[in-house]
Amino acid sequence: MKKGDRLILYATKVLKIVGVGVVTGEYYFGDSNIFLAGPFYNHRLKFYGETVAKEDELDMKDLVPVLHATKDLNRWGVRVM
């Protein structure tokens, strides 16, 4: 991804798109843990994001049939995560 690219904010536990954003900086590797617990992720990028109102969140189960990236509907989570 590069500066100016648009992205979606996907909440894995609820399987919903909860916001949108734009990349504001270049991709880089980080060497510090940014989360208090859990795995270490060293792939980083700066972005600005905004959440949508709860009633405007999009359920991924409704979107899967129309997405081109989801050829095998039984394994769609692997393709979008």
Summary of the structure (lengths in Angstrom):
residues: 81
radius of gyration: 14.5
end to end distance: 15.3
largest distance: 38.3
contacts: 158
relative contact order: 0.22
helix: 22%
strand: 31%
